[in-house]
């Protein structure tokens, strides 16, 4: 679990950018993912930003893909979203 430091966590917005999924995807699958930690940004009012522990996400990914080879994982990623090389 995150201890308040944002250098070992990732926000939902960053996950959206990384995966190409909308924020609603992470809301709909919150029960499948590790528990996020709400963190208040200094000087900001309103709802806290949800942060996921990178270690917990890595364990989640390893658990979900342990039976796959490196090539299978790369193929799934390649087919799941456009590569940065193909972007105009």
Protein Blocks (a to p, Z undefined) as FASTA:
>chain_A
ZZhiaklcccfklmmmmnopafklmmmmmmmpccddddddehiacjddddddfklmmmmm
mmmmmmpcfklmmmmmmmmpccfklpZZ
